[in-house]
Amino acid sequence: MTIRARLTLWYAVVLFVSLLAMSIAAYFEIGRARSEVLRRAGVPEKLIAKDQQEDFEDVSDILIWYGIPAAALAVVGGWWLMRKTLAPVASLTHAAEKITAQNLSERLPRTASGDELDRLTEVFNSMLARLDDSFNRIREFTLHASHELKTPLTVLCGEIETALRDESLPSAERDRLGSQLDELRRMARIVDGLTLLAKADAGQVALKLEPLRLDELVRDNFADAQILAEPQHIQVELAACEEISVRGDRHRLRQLLLNLADNAVKYNQPQGRVTMGLRQANGAAEFTIANTGAGIPPEVLPRVFDRFYRGDPAHSQTVDGCGLGLSISKWIVSAHGGTIKIESAPTKSTTVTVRLPPDEAAQRNA
């Protein structure tokens, strides 16, 4: 129940109770005064009682024919007045619902009336300004830190690769350097992912949009997924691959498909199965990829696109990754005007569905 409806209900109850109390008080007060006058005039008690009955009927008629309509009119007027009074609250609510982490620079509209709601709006806008400044500082820090880390990581990787070329290096030392190189490359992937997301948040990533055949990218991704799945003896199937053209960035879409294929293989069971397909559904290009892994618990699903979130910690320790792949995938899909969702049946399967708008020019020429 809204505040307006609740206030109107309370107002109507108070109004009718007050009207009833006034009617009862008026009846007893008028009846007492008239009875006193009639007794002084020597009127018999029987006639006085009859007069009191007539007074009750008169008061009842007044209440029914005048009091109730007046109260109803007051309730309607009160409802209208509350609606006008609370209208700025509704507008403020609708405007606040549109504020997200991506548009913290927007401000709530003020009435400039100087009343309590206007001052509350000013407080909200000040809070949004502080949040926007904090988010910008975090983005700048992430961007600068990841940028500064790239050079030393590149140097370290180069030095270790050079050392590994030494044929006289002992086997134990070679294994140790190889392990260090793997960790450095993993850290470099994390830095690259953070740099991309930080630039995307700041609007510094420009997509090279061009007409392209999405089915060709899917077939290439199918071949890549087979290579990724071979060590674990996972079967990869391409259920359907309809010819569909989209307008997008070839490099980013390849990155999206490879991220999803890599996840489908990594979070699968040995000798499991990965099934992917591309079809046109409801006017959009729909790409699906499913695996036969352990699945994702329902309480975890809302967080799978969060950065660095990797679900089950015990399982995450056995799978190489940094928890940025799905975050990057979601950004790529959103940047192309599409949607991505994950459905999972724990212990059975997980399905990722990506919907992208088709290339309208290609559709018209078809």
Residue pairs with C-beta under 8 A, 6 or more apart in sequence:
3 86
3 89
4 79
4 82
4 83
4 86
7 82
8 75
8 78
8 79
8 82
11 75
11 78
11 82
12 71
12 75
12 78
15 71
15 74
15 75
15 78
16 71
19 63
19 67
19 68
19 71
20 63
23 59
23 60
23 62
23 63
23 67
26 59
27 55
27 56
27 59
30 55
30 59
31 52
31 55
31 56
34 51
34 52
34 55
35 48
35 51
35 52
38 47
38 48
38 51
39 48
43 51
88 111
88 117
89 117
91 109
92 108
92 109
92 117
92 120
92 121
92 124
95 108
95 109
96 108
96 124
98 106
99 106
99 108
99 128
101 135
102 201
104 128
104 131
104 132
104 135
105 132
106 128
107 125
107 128
107 129
108 121
108 124
108 125
108 128
109 121
110 118
110 121
110 122
110 125
111 117
111 118
111 121
112 118
139 198
139 201
139 202
140 202
142 194
142 197
142 198
143 195
143 198
143 199
143 202
145 194
146 191
146 192
146 194
146 195
146 198
147 195
149 187
149 191
150 188
150 191
150 192
150 195
153 184
153 187
153 188
153 191
154 188
156 184
157 181
157 184
157 185
157 188
160 177
160 180
160 181
160 184
161 181
163 169
163 177
164 174
164 177
164 178
164 181
169 177
186 320
186 322
189 322
190 322
190 324
193 322
193 324
193 325
193 327
193 328
194 324
196 205
196 328
196 331
197 307
197 324
197 327
197 328
197 331
199 205
200 331
200 335
205 335
207 248
207 249
207 252
207 335
207 336
208 249
208 250
208 251
209 247
209 248
209 249
210 247
210 248
210 249
210 250
211 245
211 246
211 247
211 359
211 361
211 362
212 245
212 246
212 247
212 248
212 250
212 253
213 243
213 244
213 245
214 244
214 245
214 246
214 248
214 253
214 278
214 285
214 287
214 356
215 241
215 242
215 243
215 244
215 278
217 250
217 253
217 254
217 257
218 238
218 241
218 257
218 276
218 278
218 287
219 238
219 241
220 254
221 254
221 257
221 258
221 261
221 276
222 236
222 238
222 241
222 276
224 258
224 261
225 236
225 261
225 264
225 265
225 274
225 276
226 236
228 261
228 262
228 265
229 235
229 236
229 265
229 268
229 274
232 265
232 268
232 270
232 271
232 272
233 270
233 271
234 265
234 268
234 270
234 271
234 272
234 273
234 274
235 271
235 272
235 273
235 274
236 265
236 273
236 274
236 275
236 276
237 273
237 274
237 275
237 276
238 276
238 277
239 275
239 276
239 277
240 277
240 278
240 279
241 277
241 278
242 278
242 279
242 280
244 278
244 279
244 280
244 285
244 358
245 358
245 359
245 362
245 363
246 253
246 285
246 336
246 356
246 357
246 358
246 359
247 357
247 359
247 361
248 336
248 356
249 335
249 336
252 332
252 335
252 336
253 332
253 336
255 328
255 332
256 328
256 329
256 332
256 333
256 354
257 287
259 325
259 326
259 328
259 329
260 289
260 329
260 352
260 354
261 274
261 276
261 289
262 325
263 325
263 326
263 352
264 274
264 276
264 289
264 290
264 291
264 293
264 350
264 352
265 274
265 291
266 319
266 320
266 321
267 291
267 293
267 294
267 315
267 319
267 350
268 274
268 291
268 292
268 293
269 292
269 293
269 294
272 291
272 292
272 293
273 291
273 292
274 289
274 290
274 291
274 292
275 288
275 289
275 290
275 291
276 287
276 288
276 289
276 290
277 287
277 288
277 289
278 285
278 286
278 287
278 288
279 286
280 286
280 358
281 355
283 358
284 338
284 355
284 356
284 357
284 358
285 355
285 356
285 357
285 358
286 353
286 354
286 355
287 353
287 354
287 355
287 356
288 351
288 352
288 353
288 354
289 351
289 352
290 349
290 350
290 351
290 352
291 349
291 350
292 348
292 349
293 349
293 350
294 312
294 315
294 346
294 347
295 344
295 345
295 346
295 347
295 348
295 349
295 350
296 304
296 311
296 342
296 344
296 346
296 350
297 311
297 344
297 346
298 344
298 346
300 311
300 312
301 342
301 344
303 309
304 311
304 326
304 342
305 326
305 327
305 330
305 340
306 327
307 323
307 324
307 327
308 322
308 323
308 324
309 323
310 316
310 319
310 321
310 323
316 323
329 340
330 340
333 339
333 340
333 354
333 356
336 356
336 357
337 356
337 357
338 354
338 355
338 356
338 357
339 354
339 355
340 352
340 353
340 354
340 355
341 352
341 353
342 350
342 351
342 352
342 353
343 350
343 351
343 353
344 350
344 351
